[in-house]
Amino acid sequence: MTTITEPKFAHASTPAKALALLMLGLLGMFLVGGVGFAGTPAIHDAAHDVRHTLSFPCH
């Protein structure tokens, strides 16, 4: 018999969930902004292609 269990974060407190969302938001901002405007052309071009794939406006 298989028992379905809830994820460990399902019972996390509200401040813990808020912190997790904040950290995810900061990571996303870094990936889109920091990597997208990187000086290295290969990194910038890869991020640029991903933005176009996700229909994210970039220019």
Number of C-alpha atoms within 10 A of each C-alpha: 3 4 5 6 6 8 8 7 9 8 10 10 9 9 9 12 14 11 11 12 12 12 12 12 12 12 13 12 13 13 13 18 12 14 17 22 16 13 10 10 11 10 13 17 15 12 20 19 13 14 15 12 9 8 9 12 8 9 5
